Amino acid sequence: MLTHAALHPQLEADTVFVTDLPLSTVLLARDANYPWLILVPRPAGMVELIDLAPQDANQMMVEITICSHAMQTVSACHKLNVAALGNQVPQLHVHVIGRFKDDPAWPGPIWGVVPAIAYAPGELESRADQFRTAINQQSAD
């Protein structure tokens, strides 16, 4: 039986739930500087992408693609940044970040450039709903 990992406390603090895909839980970062999804595979003990069983690794790529299309649909971003870093949070998670030529960190990486900005009241939930709808649409296609 597959054991499901508890969400790392830092991911819990920095995100809100969007939806569940077959392998991963999809979260939205609370930082309004960038449209930013985070996919967290649910099998316990995953640290690196290579820790996933082959069929789960394939499913992870499918889910990254679904979320990347959803990111383009919702944000109309100029560029997608997809990364699995894990230097501060050891639990395997994949970032799908929409980037814009006028965002605060363009063209460099986003980490540590500007402090996180909270979404306006109600906007975080609205954004999560937009992503949920787009992800469900992509999943159905």
N, C-alpha and C positions, 0 to 999 in steps of 0.2 A: 504494500500500500504506500502511496506517495505521501510523504510528510510535507506539510506546508510551513514555510518559514514565517516567523513573525516579522513584521516590518521593522527595520532598524529605527531606533528612536529619532535619529536625525532626519530620516526620510519622513517619518510621521509628523515631525514638527514643521518641516519646510514645504509640505505639499497638502493637497486635498485629493480625495478619490474622484476619479473620472469614470472608470468602468473596468470590468474584468474581461480579458481575452482568454482563449483556451490555456495559454501558458502563463501569461503575465497579468499583473495588476497594473493599470495605467493611472498615473497620478499627474496632477498639474502643479508645477512649482508656484509658490505664493509670490514670487518676484515678478512684478509687473513690468520690469525693464525689458523682458523678452518673453515671447510666447514659448513655453517650455514644458514639454511632456517628459515623464520619466516612466520607463517600463521596468517592472520588478518581477522577474520570474518567481513563481511561487515554490518550486522545489527547495527544500531546506538544504543548507550547506553550500550554496552556490556563491563563489567568489569571482571567478573568471568565466568568460564565455566558454572556454575550453572545458569547464567543469560540467557543462550541459551534456546530456546524452545526445547522440547524433540526431535523433528525431526531434528532440527539444531544441537543439541548435538550429535546425531547419525551421521549426515553428517560430523561433525567436526572430529569424530574418523575415518571415512572413509578417509578424506583428510589428517589427520596425518599419516595414514597407507600408503597412496599413496606417500606422501613426504618422509616418512622413507625408503620405498623401493627405491625411486629415489636417496636418499642420499647414500644408500649402493651401488647402481649401479654406480653412478658418482664418489664417493670418495673411495670406497672399504675400508671404515672405520672399525675399530675393534669393536666399540661400538657406539650405538645411545644414545644420551641424549635428552629426550623430556620433556619440562617444560613449564608451564604457571605461571610465577612469578608475573609480574606486579607491583613490588614494586616501580619502578621509572617511568614507563609508565603505566598509569591507563587503557588505552584502551586494551581490551582483545587481546592477541596475544600469539601464541604458538611457542616455539623455537624447531627446530629439528636440532641437532648439531651432526656432525660426529666427533667421538673422535678416537685418535690413542694413542697407548701405549708410543709413543715418542713425543706427543704434549707437549707444554710448561706447561700445567696445570695437566697433567695426574698424579694420578688418581682422583684428586679433581675436584671441579667445576671450570669453566673457568673464572668466573667473577672476575675482579680485579687482576688477576695473572700477566699478561703482558699487556703492552699498545697495542692497536689495530695497525695492520700493514696494510697499503694500498696495494691493488693488483697492480701489474705491469701494465703499460699502455696496454689496450686492453684485459687484462686477466679477469677483472671483467665481461665484456660483454660476453666473451667467456664462462666463468663459468656459467653465467646466461643462456646462450643458451644451455649448456649441461644439466642443471637442467630442463629447459623448455622441452627439448626433452624427457628426462627420465620421467618427470611428465606426459606429454601427452601420452607416451607409457603405463605407469602404469594405467592411466585413461581409456585407450582403452581396457585394458585386463579385 
